[in-house]
């Protein structure tokens, strides 16, 4: 069963979580954090791809 959160909310939470973890685990590869976030926040493959593109552009 899908959560009742709006889709945008899941993405905002995932980005916030990745940012917080990255501050603590500075050497953690962003790809591993994206995979962990996708599982944690039940993101679709399309949302995971969006996160990869988002962080590639940020570098």
BALOBA-1460 file (C-alpha; in Angstrom, 3 decimals):
// residues 59
<rec num="1" residu="x" x="0.000" y="0.000" z="0.000"/>
<rec num="2" residu="x" x="1.339" y="3.396" z="-0.970"/>
<rec num="3" residu="x" x="1.836" y="6.034" z="1.696"/>
<rec num="4" residu="x" x="-0.509" y="8.970" z="1.916"/>
<rec num="5" residu="x" x="2.293" y="11.494" z="1.457"/>
<rec num="6" residu="x" x="2.202" y="13.628" z="-1.670"/>
<rec num="7" residu="x" x="4.865" y="12.580" z="-4.179"/>
<rec num="8" residu="x" x="6.702" y="15.874" z="-3.815"/>
<rec num="9" residu="x" x="6.909" y="15.358" z="-0.074"/>
<rec num="10" residu="x" x="8.719" y="12.028" z="-0.501"/>
<rec num="11" residu="x" x="11.306" y="13.699" z="-2.719"/>
<rec num="12" residu="x" x="11.795" y="16.609" z="-0.321"/>
<rec num="13" residu="x" x="12.292" y="14.207" z="2.559"/>
<rec num="14" residu="x" x="14.734" y="12.095" z="0.532"/>
<rec num="15" residu="x" x="16.828" y="15.126" z="-0.459"/>
<rec num="16" residu="x" x="16.840" y="16.402" z="3.125"/>
<rec num="17" residu="x" x="17.844" y="12.965" z="4.429"/>
<rec num="18" residu="x" x="20.646" y="12.595" z="1.865"/>
<rec num="19" residu="x" x="21.971" y="16.041" z="2.786"/>
<rec num="20" residu="x" x="21.924" y="15.246" z="6.512"/>
<rec num="21" residu="x" x="23.647" y="11.883" z="6.065"/>
<rec num="22" residu="x" x="26.236" y="13.392" z="3.715"/>
<rec num="23" residu="x" x="27.203" y="15.915" z="6.422"/>
<rec num="24" residu="x" x="27.913" y="13.068" z="8.845"/>
<rec num="25" residu="x" x="29.285" y="10.506" z="6.381"/>
<rec num="26" residu="x" x="31.356" y="12.843" z="4.212"/>
<rec num="27" residu="x" x="33.045" y="10.050" z="2.267"/>
<rec num="28" residu="x" x="29.804" y="8.174" z="1.487"/>
<rec num="29" residu="x" x="29.264" y="7.907" z="-2.262"/>
<rec num="30" residu="x" x="26.195" y="9.818" z="-3.368"/>
<rec num="31" residu="x" x="25.028" y="6.849" z="-5.456"/>
<rec num="32" residu="x" x="24.874" y="4.663" z="-2.324"/>
<rec num="33" residu="x" x="22.946" y="7.364" z="-0.445"/>
<rec num="34" residu="x" x="20.468" y="7.652" z="-3.313"/>
<rec num="35" residu="x" x="19.904" y="3.887" z="-3.245"/>
<rec num="36" residu="x" x="19.382" y="3.971" z="0.528"/>
<rec num="37" residu="x" x="16.985" y="6.918" z="0.193"/>
<rec num="38" residu="x" x="15.028" y="5.149" z="-2.545"/>
<rec num="39" residu="x" x="14.434" y="2.200" z="-0.232"/>
<rec num="40" residu="x" x="13.815" y="4.309" z="2.857"/>
<rec num="41" residu="x" x="11.271" y="6.625" z="1.204"/>
<rec num="42" residu="x" x="9.772" y="4.080" z="-1.224"/>
<rec num="43" residu="x" x="10.795" y="6.051" z="-4.307"/>
<rec num="44" residu="x" x="10.005" y="4.878" z="-7.815"/>
<rec num="45" residu="x" x="12.820" y="4.193" z="-10.293"/>
<rec num="46" residu="x" x="11.906" y="7.453" z="-12.031"/>
<rec num="47" residu="x" x="12.262" y="9.371" z="-8.760"/>
<rec num="48" residu="x" x="15.603" y="7.682" z="-8.115"/>
<rec num="49" residu="x" x="16.792" y="8.740" z="-11.565"/>
<rec num="50" residu="x" x="15.674" y="12.296" z="-10.819"/>
<rec num="51" residu="x" x="17.802" y="12.277" z="-7.654"/>
<rec num="52" residu="x" x="20.839" y="11.015" z="-9.598"/>
<rec num="53" residu="x" x="20.425" y="13.823" z="-12.134"/>
<rec num="54" residu="x" x="19.826" y="16.358" z="-9.368"/>
<rec num="55" residu="x" x="23.065" y="15.474" z="-7.587"/>
<rec num="56" residu="x" x="25.090" y="15.194" z="-10.815"/>
<rec num="57" residu="x" x="24.103" y="18.768" z="-11.716"/>
<rec num="58" residu="x" x="24.912" y="19.947" z="-8.195"/>
<rec num="59" residu="x" x="28.544" y="18.792" z="-8.467"/>
